[in-house]
Amino acid sequence: MKKMKTNNSKIRTISIIATLFLGLLIGVKGYAQKTKKSVLANMWHLYAYKVGEKEYAPKKREKDDFILFEEDMSFVSTTEGKREEGTYFLNSNGGYLEFVDNKGDRLKAFIISIDKETLILKFDIKEMREVEVHYKSHIIVPNQ
């Protein structure tokens, strides 16, 4: 009888530890997603393009390009003077954003890197799959 109590006690202890660990993992994952979303909610100005090791400055017609991510999951962007609005979805597991404009067109962009000052995306467009698009949270003139 004593051996059975010991086994039940061990099982209960393992069960409690597993539950606490699972709760901790869920909490950390939720915090990481919340943190990425809060860092993303910002105005990001186009800074540069990078292909391989080579970095390129935006063209003159792109100098005012930006993406503004709102916390309510809406966005406003300007690309070569063309303004677009819509909503976005942040998939933390897959590390990507999905944009849906007001016409219902969808665009996926993979998040290569994000911090308070820099956002690096790779857009899922055939012609641009090898291009990293670099954004800054404030305007900086890249080295030419």
N, C-alpha and C positions, 0 to 999 in steps of 0.2 A: 504494500500500500504506500509506503514511503517513497518508493521509486516512481510510482505513478504521480504523486504530488510534485516531485522534483521535475518530471517531464512536463507536466501542466504548467508549472511555474516558469520553466524555460520557454515554453511555447508562448505563454502570455507575455513574457519579457521581450521576446523576439518580435511578437506581433505589435507591441507598443512602440518599439524602436523603429520598425518598418513603417508604421503609421506616421510617426513623427518625421521620419526621413522623407516620406512621400509628401507630407504637408509642406516641409521645408522646400523641396524641389518645386512644387507647384507655386509656392510663394515667390521664390527666386525667379522663376520663369515669368510670372505675372509682373514682377517688378522690372525685369529686363525689358519686357514688351512695353510697359508703361514708360520707362526711361527712354527707349528708342523713339516712341511716339512723341514724347514731350520735347526731345531734341529735334525731331523732324519738324515740329510745328514752328516754322520760322520762314523768313524770306531768304531764298537761296539764289544768288546771282551767278550766272554762267562765268566761269573763270578760265577754263582751258579744256582742250581735248587731249587725250593721251592715247597713242597707238604704239604698243610695245614700250620702248624706252623713250620715245620722242614725244615731246609736249608741244602743242600748237595753241596759239592764242585764238580766240574767237574772231570771226570776220567782222568788219565794220558794221554790217547790218545786224549783227548779233550782240552788239556791245551792251544793249539794255535788256537782254534776255534774262528771265528769272522764273522761278517757281515759288509761289507762296502757299505753304501748307497750313491750313487752319486746324485747330484742335477738334473742330466738329466734323473732320474728315472731308472737308471741301478743299478745293485748290483753285488758284488762278495762276495762269502762266502766260508768258509772252515769248514767242519764238519767231525771230526775224520780223518783229513788229506785229505779228498776228496773236491776238489775245484769245485764250481759251479758258473756259471754266468748267468745273465738274466736281466729281467726288473721287476719292482715292481709298484704297484698301491696303493696309499694311499687313503682310504675311511675314511674321517674325520667324516662323519655322523654316520657310523657304527662302527667307531673306530677300523678298521682293516687294515692290509696290505695284498695284494695278490701278491705272487711271481710267476713269470713265467720263468722257466729256458730255456736254449737254445734248449732243446728237446721238449718244449711245455708243460711240466708237471707243474701243478699249486699247490700252497700251500697257505692256508690262515692262518694268525696269528693275533690274537686279541691283540690290544695294551692295556695293563692293566695300564701302567704308562710310562710317558716319561718326562725327563727334560734334562738339558745339560750334566749330568753325568751318568744317569741311564736310561735304557730301559728295560721294563718288558713285555714279550710276553707270550701268551698262544697259542700254535699251534693247529690248527684244525686237529689233528691226533688222532684217537680213543684211542690209548695207552697213549697219553700225555695230554688229555683234562684237567686233574686235576693238571698238572704240570706247574708252572710258570717258565719261563726261564729268568734269570736275566743277563743282559749285562751291562758293564761299558764302558765309552768312553775312559778310560785309564786302563791299566792293574793293578789290585790290587790282591794280594793273599788273598783269603777268609780265615776266621778263620776256623781251622780244628778241 
